[in-house]
Amino acid sequence: MPSPLVSLWRDRLLRFAAGAGGTIVSALAGVLRNKWLATHLETTGLGILSQVVGAQGVFGAVIGLGLGLPVTRAVAAAVGRGDEPASRRAAATAFALVSAAALPAAILVLVFAREISVLLLGTPDHAALIRVSVFGLVGVGVYGVAQGLCAGRSDVRAPIAFALGGAGGATLLTFALVPRFGLFGAAVAAAVLYPVGVAAMLWIHARSHPEALTPRPKPFFDRGEAGALLGVAGAALVLPVVDQGVLLALRAHVVRAHGAATNGLLQAAIAMSQQVGSLFYAYLASYALGKISAAGGAAGAAGIGAYTRRQWVPLVGAAALALAFAMVASAPLLHLLYSSRFDPARTMMAYTLVGEFGRVCIQAVALGSLPLGGARLWFRIGLVQPISLAACYAAFAATGSGPLSLPRAYAAAGAVTFATAAWMMARAGVSLGARHLAIAGAGYAVLLALLRLTGG
């Protein structure tokens, strides 16, 4: 029989692989799409497309009303006490709320597409791309509720279904449409990703948990349930909108100051960094959040602190190694996964990888903030990141960093937010020990040393 230590690490790897399975599939599909897009659209086209897709994400988050997290909590609580009608009622009410928000939002984007194009790209010439994205932003909004429904039941197969359906369909359409229709074809393919992915996710979920969606709950819309969901959703809505909105606004400034081609290089750097980081975010969201919430419910701050410290060394250590490998291999990766025209993004990528390490540390230390201190603590920690990013960008831009201003701000903001989040969680009763801080410090030391080797 394997030793307890071997069993522990085997179980950790299996849980991580299950939680990250959908992210891995999405990342592989994204690599194929990016290679195709880089070949046909080059840096300028990719820079334009990234702004359109970014706006789709921000508007989609608004439509989603921040309901993903409260749906997860409501469904998990209902399942835990064996109350299937309550689980179905929460899901149905959330879908009704999102549906009500989707129509006016979609109409506004269609009507003001030219103005949005000017705001994002400095020209009204790409209004058609904005209009195409309407289909996608509705899908983004619905995704939050669907993901919450699945996560509330700790179903790690649903994200894989989303990736296979959505990312797979978007990849096939990218291959088919981009050579003939260029940017317009790429926008159509990007818009399809979330709606098709959600359909696949709910289909798999209905097969795995038929009691989750049928029979139809009565009433279909519950005012009391809506009030409970929206009570938590306010912070859950504001945070992603502010976080994504600030980054989108800063990139719009990059387009004006340095051109769409520079934004294309920046997109390659951020996308590759976030693909590495997303492996860890997926595990935290799909598995660890439920566990730490249960630990908090059973033992309060002590349980949350114990779980945070227990997973810290393997999680943060693995993140540092993965991001360091990506930094060492950045030049061949950019050349292989994009094209030789994206080789100048190597230094940008080195900075964004440092920032991504900070973001993983933030998620790991602040994962228990919601069950520990409620929406208020979670919201305060979440706001630090976009505020720090904007302030750091202004400072770097003012001191002559030029095209590297945003990558450097991304790295600095990650460190500032991690330090702030660790301090705020410690004040709330969940602190990291010297060993855990040393692991984070060692990760930063390795990544910063590699950054210097890239000329950053």
C-alpha angles and dihedrals in degrees: 000000000000118000119259090253092053091047091050094053092042090054091046092052092047092050091047092048092049093048094045097041095098091045091052091051091047091048093051091049089046091053091055092047094047092050091051093045093047090052096049104028101030122200097313095051092046090050091054094045093049091058092051092048090045091054089048088057094049095047090043090054089054091052090048089059091212090282098138096086098042090047089053091052095044095047093044091050092048093048090047092058093039095247103143095169089058091050092051092044092054092049094046093048092049092050089050092052093050092047090053091052096045101067100055091041092052092048092051092051091049093049096045098037093121093051091048090050091053091048094051102033107016093245137073091222094098098054090115090061090051091052092050090053091064090085089053097047091055087053091051090053094051091044093069092060094042091050091048091051091053096041091051087065093042089239105166092179093069095068089051090053089050091052095046094047102036104031091036093052093044091050093051091048091048091055092046102042109031099068091055104029103027116195093002091056090048091052091051091051092048091049092054096055101082101038094050092041092052091049090053092045094052092044092055091042092051090052093048097041108021090168090063096071106019144100096034111257120242117251097028090205118038116194093202091050091047091054092050093049095046091048089070096028095070094075091036089056099044096048100058092039092052094041096048093034094056092049091047091050092048091050090050086057089050089054091052095043102039108011137255091282090064089049088052090056089047090051090055092050096047095042094053092045093049092048088062093044093046091067088067096039090054092054092047094048100041100039117004097050092060092046095048091047089053090047090052092049092052102040108008120218091349092059093046092048093048092051093045092052094042094057097035101086098048094039100045092037092053091047092053092050094047093048092045090053090050090051093050091048096040097111097052091038093055091046093046101040098037119010141272089276088069096055091101088066091073096096091044089052092051090058094044091051089056088050091049091055088055090050093052089051090049092053093046096051097038098042091104095047095102098050089038104048104004126235093321096065093040091050094049092051092046094054093056093072100058092038091052092046093053093045094047092047091052090050096048093043091051092051096053105263090138114182090002093060095096097042090050091047089050090055095044094045091053091056094044093049094046092053091047094046092049090051094048093048090048090053088052092053105268113102136170120234128232091264092054093048089047090056090052091046092050090050091052091047093054094046094046091050090052089046090059090053090058091056096256 
